[in-house]
Amino acid sequence: MEQKRLFRLFIFALIAALILVACTGGGGDTGTTEETGQTETEGTTETGGEETTAEGETLTVQGFDGEVQVTIPTIEEGKTNVAFVYVGPIGDGGWTFAHNQGRLYLEENGNNVHTAYLESIPEGADAERVIRSLARQGFDVIFTTSFGYMEPTAIVAEEFPDTAFIHISGQKKNDTNFGNVFGAMEEMKYLAGMIAGAKAAEDGSKRVGIIAPWPIAEVIRLSNAAALGMRRTCPDCIMDIRWIFTWFDPVKEREAAESMLDAGATVIITGADTPGPVQAAADRGFTGIAYDSDNACAGLESNCLTVPYWNWGPVYLDIVEQVQAGTWQPEDFYGSTADGMLGLFGFMEGQTPYPSVPESVIPEVQEVLQQMLNGEFTRFDIFSGPIMDNHGNLVVPEGVSLTQSDLEGLTEGYMEAFGITGREPCTICMNFLVEGFDPTAEIPPLD
Amino acid sequence: MDGTTLIFIFNIVSAGLRTGTPLLFATIGELITERAGVLNLGVEGMMLAGALAGFAVSFSTGNPWLGVAAGMLAAGVLSLLHGLVAISLRGDQVVSGLALAFVGRGLTAVLGARYVQIRDVPRLPNIEMPFLNDIPLIGPTILGPLFGRQNIVLYLGFLLVPLVWFFINRTRAGLNLRAIGEYPAAADAAGINVVRLRYFYVFVGGMLAGLAGASLSLAVTPLWIEDMTAGQGWIAVGLVIFAGWDPWRAALGSYIFGALRRLPLDLQSVSWLPFASNPILGTWLSMIPYLFTIVALMFSSREAARKRLGAPAALGVPYVRGERGL
């Protein structure tokens, strides 16, 4: 009997674990997890923070099939205390890593600033409790860095009007103490696409592969920008695409790259987290483009073309300084290249392009980047008509530019589902693949 | 079948062999542990330990084989922790195994932070076999595309499976292994040191999980990233049941699951197969390993079905000399 019960328990535990693993796609970080209907579950939830002197409050959150303890960090009296809530581990080498670099920048450059962070916090109800505890602890500014924290942050913001809440990658805000921040990564992806196109033309394959994590507006926008960039430098290049339905699965990301390399691509652009796809291309003597953090291609210099990366530090510093000065107002902040929150590795000040970037394309990329830095060429110029989709239909007519709502794919259904107010719904919603993608490529349904 | 169809199939089979190999090592390791009567759910944690230790040692010494040895040792040592609880302290093996999975995960996250940015780790070598293409008929069409350039771990897997099968089923030591998993009291009466032998096979299982991890971080995806196994350790535990504790079927299952990871990706670009090219089918295909495992688990939770599947009778039961029963 004993044995039978034990086995039942084991079966139950394993099934629970499997369902969790299947549903999370292995966990990982994301800007838009909840949008995809996924639940983040992480097994190891650790606390971090610089010079945390005393033990803070302890919370129990539901982690990867089990409960994990989260110790809320304490504040330092007399300083501006800033807390960060991360969805993934800071060692992911991607999304959360880049945010943590931003935190370190703030700690170093801020005046009288103390920072602390909590990593691998599951989205949803647990996040709400964690954010509330941070606010109760007395943090002055709280950054929540994943799409799925939008609702929890909004709720807690109502309860603590004296604390500033900034949510990354969402669209919600209020009038007093809750704003959101994101950036026009599509501008960097456009430049990356230009380099990829030039390289594929040089290779003679005229075929570029892009890895798309989820069929959501953000990913579609970034992929389209890359394809438009590619067509600018190589009008007859074709872009292949693989949907992998995860932000983080090293083997699957690599296999997606292998799949497109087998299909003839010689340049791989990844939209997911690990540099594995670049490595896969490198192993065949081809090249790739990584994502998220400026040193994503460390160790792969000879086969990496560039990295479109996030530079969160200056934005964080700016917001915290405004809060310190008492001038901060909540807003929908969507930073462009000109705002200094984005980078294209090899082309920013003090950097040199990686050796495999075709010489011929460097001046053009530098020129467009300069226009972007000057604010003369923006995401709206990238997405201005005429734009055809990959089946030959005219999507954006001549003389029309997509609006910010179009770019973010703010359909009425989406806005209703997430309670987003004060924004216009999209008219030409970001739900198409531009000309340049393989004609057989399609956007899969999300549900 | 035309050329493109052949290439399509080879790509998937080749990927299945490549990415199924780490899963194969982990599954065989767990299989050996379970045949000795000990259930170790900590495969995921041990794999991560093996992956990190392998990566770190290979990076610092420049020798990937030292890395493999270190990975196997690290995971083996972790598995002994489970052995201590499960065998000596007679604790709950499910709880201990789960704890081990999380210890491995947390420990590697902390210790591995400094290796996240390293890409140029010395790797396990690929075996180039250009002569395969010279074999008439099947050379250029089948052997070349599949085995012309595979990693050495693939062949380790090919060697391991028959060896393990032969060991378990055809040797005296293998008989002892089966005895302590089926009827430890009888084995004890026959003069076999059940406790010592169980420790040994828990260690062997741990080392194979370590090999699985190291083959990931040094061959299949030569990187160190937190959580890089992404659930493969759990699939290995399920595969053991799916395989009915048989090494051959474990190998088959591992390769199939490896191929299933690749199939939905390749199907996305097949224009002549309108239904299958619908990427939504890909999500269903990706689910298959998990669905299979759940179905296997459901079947095996029935006592009779388990017996038919071949579960060791004393699986998960601590051995106490002189107590009645198994």
Interface residues (C-beta under 8 A of the other chain):
Chain A: E2 Q3 K4 L6 F7 R8 L9 F10 I11 A13 L14 I15 A17 L18 I19 V21 A22 G25 G26 G27 G28 G43 T44 E46 F64 D65 G66 P89 I90 G91 D92 G93 F97 D240 I241 R242 W243 I244 F245 F248 D249 P250 V251 K252 R254 E255 A256 E258 S259 M260 D262 A263 T274 P275 G276 Q279 N295 C297 A298 G299 L300 D438 T440 A441 E442 P444 P445
Chain B: I7 N11 A15 T19 L39 L41 D92 Q93 V94 L98 A101 F102 R105 G106 A109 V110 G112 A113 V116 Q117 I118 R119 D120 L216 V220 T221 P222 L223 I225 E226 D227 M228 A230 G231 Q232 W234 I235 V237 G238 R261 R262 L265 D266 Q268 S269 V270 S271 S277 N278 P279 I280 G282 T283 S286 M287 Y290 T293 I294 L297 M298 S300 S301 E303 R306 A314 L315 G316 V317 L326
